[in-house]
Amino acid sequence: MAHLFILEMNPHTYSRLLYNLYSNIFPIPTVLNQAVGPANETIELNSGNGNTGQSLLWASPEQTDFSVRMRTINDLVSEYFPEGRIDVAKIDIEGSEHSIFAGNDWDALKRCRYIIMEIHEVPESDRTDIVSVLKDAQFDLLMTADPENPGVFCFANRTEP
């Protein structure tokens, strides 16, 4: 049986997401008002109007109006998927993927058969850095959404967890 697991850090977007999911999807997925990042901690953010492209990278500490729990990928996987294979992980964390994959607190994803990830351009890191890290972790790059302007990548685990 498939299990859908969704995180949204912005409380306004989270509310709209819950409404849409409860109105349209059964069974109800696990939905958390949390963020994915390089550490387990509480962070202060500005919710703005709740757009879907909000990022931890461009958060302004001077203008905060909510706190959100940030968790590492390993922490989330160990709590919600403690055993076995994960078929697909879809990752779109608006630029935070660079700080996460620069460290080693994501190795629980090695249990995934496929990773579909939007890799954003950021000044201090290139998309190819993350592609190289995943290739070194035994993932093959299957495709990009648009070869002329790649942003979304699909990887397959060579070791078939």
Disulfide bonds with the S-S distance in Angstrom:
none
